[in-house]
Amino acid sequence: MKRELLLLLATVLVVDALFIAAYFLFHLDAAGDTAKVAYTAVWTGVTLLVVLRGLTRIRILRRRGS
């Protein structure tokens, strides 16, 4: 279970690093408000999917007693 928790943490950090890098790479700081809101929504959605997947795996492991 500890391994899954560390994997969840690492995955969230990688997702955040990629989205932060893309923000500056694609010059979204100069983009319009609509583009920024859409980018933030996609970022939040991806992070949510990663977290839900990780927490589901942790819950399954806890139920198994591992």
Protein Blocks (a to p, Z undefined) as FASTA:
>chain_A
ZZmmmmmmmmmmmmmmmmmmmmmmnopmmmcfklmmmmmmmmmmmmmmmmmmmmmmmmmm
mmnoZZ
